[in-house]
Amino acid sequence: MGNSYEEARNRRLQENLKRFQ
């Protein structure tokens, strides 16, 4: 109903993965 905190963490994790690759 409002997982902005978890969504923001997931977005940063995905961005880190793209930068790491």
C-alpha positions as CSV (number, residue, x, y, z in Angstrom):
1,M,0.0,0.0,0.0
2,G,3.0,2.2,0.1
3,N,6.4,0.6,0.0
4,S,8.3,3.7,-1.2
5,Y,11.2,2.8,1.1
6,E,11.6,-0.7,-0.3
7,E,11.0,0.4,-3.8
8,A,13.6,3.2,-3.6
9,R,16.2,0.7,-2.2
10,N,15.4,-1.8,-5.0
11,R,15.8,0.9,-7.6
12,R,19.2,1.9,-6.2
13,L,20.2,-1.8,-6.1
14,Q,19.2,-2.3,-9.8
15,E,21.1,0.9,-10.8
16,N,24.2,-0.4,-8.9
17,L,24.0,-3.7,-10.8
18,K,23.9,-1.9,-14.1
19,R,26.9,0.3,-13.2
20,F,28.8,-2.7,-11.8
21,Q,28.3,-4.6,-15.1
